[in-house]
Amino acid sequence: MLKPLLTAALVMSLSACMVNIEKSPKSSTHSSTHSSTSQAAASEPESAGASSVSSDSYAKAFTLANGYSLVVVEGALEPRSIGSVQVSLYRNLDVGDFAASLAFVRDGTILKAELVDNSQKQQKLVVTIVTAGSGNYQSTQAVCVAGESLTLCQ
């Protein structure tokens, strides 16, 4: 009797943590937003290859030259104006073959993330953050990919 209840509780808790990142086989960058509330987010026009940013979260995936994938997301359930950025490296995103992850502090929201170096030998991602409020101050953080590890670039 107790085992079916524990199994049901485990399945429900795991399914609540899943995020689906839409992927298009023809594009090297993919984007999606995930809403954590029942309110409809205001829609913003997107340019080709641009990421979607709603009032709830930011998520974007990149396909690297070596076939790996990078996923950039704002921390789940965090305020939009402050929190964390998580960059995850996957050997194969389609099957969830996870390799590494890195998180860092953000003061604001992710404005954009872009690959500035995507060669077979090295990859570099730059994440631009814009502060909340009237200042709209921007800061950037570069993430370097070396093999199957992620580090903050100097």
Secondary structure as GFF3:
##gff-version 3
##sequence-region A 1 154
A	DSSP	alpha_helix	2	15	.	.	.	ID=ss1
A	DSSP	beta_strand	29	32	.	.	.	ID=ss2
A	DSSP	beta_strand	59	63	.	.	.	ID=ss3
A	DSSP	beta_strand	69	74	.	.	.	ID=ss4
A	DSSP	beta_strand	83	92	.	.	.	ID=ss5
A	DSSP	beta_strand	97	106	.	.	.	ID=ss6
A	DSSP	beta_strand	109	118	.	.	.	ID=ss7
A	DSSP	beta_strand	123	130	.	.	.	ID=ss8
A	DSSP	beta_strand	138	146	.	.	.	ID=ss9
A	DSSP	beta_strand	149	152	.	.	.	ID=ss10
###
